[in-house]
Amino acid sequence: MHYARWHRAQNLGVVGADRRRIGDRMHSMTRRSLLGLTAGAALGTVAGCGSGGGSSDAAPSPHRAEPPHKPLRTRPAKPPAGRLLGDGSTCDTGPQPFQPVPERLEPGQTPPQFVIFSWDGAGELDNGLFARFRSLAREHDAKMTFFLSGLYLLPESRKELYHPPNNPVGASAIGYFSDEHIRATLEQLRLAWLEGHEIGTHFNGHFCDGYGSVGNWSPADWYSEIEQAKGFVTSWRTNTGWHDLDPLPFDYDKELIGGRTPCLLGQKQWLPTAAELGFRYDASSPGGNQVWPGKKHGLWDLPLQLIPFPGHRFEVLSMDYNMLANQSHAATSSDPRNYPGWRRQAAASYIAGFQRAYETNRAPLYIGNHFEQWNGGIYMDAVQDVLEHISSLGADDVRMVSFHQFVDWLDAQDPALLARLRTLDVGEQPAEGWKAFTPAV
C-alpha cells in the first residue's frame, strides 16, 4: 500500500499545541449512572440459513444479547436461520446479535468515553490476525469495525469481473487472495458479525497513485466501485462456485452504512454518492482532532485523529502506518533492534490519546490499523497492548464499540447537546463541570 506521500504531509513536522501533562492516574470511575449504551432485551430467535459448511471456530449464541460489560460467552457456532438472499451468498437472519441499545444522556451526565478500533482491508491470511483480534475482542468485551476489501472475496481466476474506474479491467494494487484465504476470510466475516462486530467497506482495488488513484475518481466512479464491492460480497458463491460453506448471515445492503476510502483519499467526491446510497458515516478524513464529530453531506464525519506522539513535539495520526512512517520512514521491515522501543512508543501514543480525551472533553478516539506484520508485527502488538490497558481499567464509562454502534448513539442524542459538546476543544474540560455543562436542553 502506498501511503507515504500523503501520510508524511499529514504528520511529519506537525507542531502539537501546548497540552497539559497527561497524568497516569485515571479519574474516579462512575458505575451504572454513566452508562451511555446498555444491552437490549434478548433478541428474538432467528430461523436458519445454514448450508452444511459448519464451523471449526466458536461464536456466541445469536439468540440473546449480553450485558455491555460482561465478556461474551461462546459456544460452537450454528448456521443461523433466516431468508437466503440472491444466490445464497448472504442470508437475512434478522437483527444483529449483541447490539447495545443507545440511550440519551441525562441532564448533568458525563458522556461515555468511546473508543473505536477499526481495521482496513480486513481479511484472513496465514498470520491469523482476523481471528486473533476477534478473540481479543471477546476477551475484553469490545466490538470493532472491519472494513472489508471486496476483492478479498473474488478469486483471481475471475478478476475480469472487476472494472475499476480509470484502471485496467482486473487491476488491483493489493492483489487477490488465494482460494484458501478467501475461505478463511468468509469464515471470519461470518463469525465476526455473529459476535456483534461491524462489516464496513474498504472498497476494492486500493489505488492510491497516478491517474487511476481514487483521489481522482468522480461521484459516478465511486458509485461503480461501491456497487462492485457489494456485489463481490453478495455473489461470492456464484464467483467461486463453492456450495459447501455457510452464507454470510447478514443482508449487506442493510448492514453496510460506512467505510474508509483507500489511503484516506477521495472523500469529497465519495460523500455525495455515499449520501445518495443511504450511508450514515464516513471514516476517510485525514488529520482530524480529538473533538466531538459533526456531519458532511448528512453523514457523520469520523476522521482519524492527531494524537500525542511520545518523544516528539508534533502529533501523529491515529493509524499504524503513520507510526511506521515516522519510526522507520515507511520501511515495513527494519532493524529488529528498534522494534521493542517502537512498539512501546506506538502503544503509548494511543494510550496518551485515550487519556487526554477521557480526562477532558470525552471526545471519541478512533484507531485505525491494518492486518499487516509491518516491522515484525509491532503495530498489531501495540493495539493489543492498548486494548488490554483500557480493559484493565474496569471503567464502566468507557465504551469499546464499532462505528455503527457509535453513530447509533450519536443519532439518539439531543442535537443541541451534541452541538454543545462540539464547542470543547482538544484537551478542554468543561470549566463549569459536566453537571452544569450538560443540563436539560
Secondary structure, 3 states (H helix, E strand, C coil): CCCHHHHHHHHCCCCCCCCCCCCCCCCCCCCHHHCCEEECCCCCCCCECCCCCCCCCEECCCCCCCCCCCCCCCEECCCCECEEECCCCEEECCCCCCCEEECCCCCCCCCCEEEEEEEECCCCCCCCHHHHHHHHHHHCCCCCEEEECHHHHCCHHHHHHCCCCCCCCCCCCCCCCCHHHHHHHHHHHHHHHHCCCEEEECCCCCCCCCCCCHHHCCHHHHHHHHHHHHHHHHCHHHHHCCCCCCCECCCHHHHCCCECCHHHCCHHHHHHHHHHCCCCEECCCCCECCCCCCEECCEEECCCEEEECCCCCCEEECEHHHHHHHHCCCCCCCCHHHHHHHHHHHHHHHHHHHHHHHCCCCCCEEEEEECCCHHHHHHHHHHHHHHHHHHHCCCCCEEECCHHHHHHHHHHCCHHHHHHHCCCCCCCCCCCCHHHHCCCC
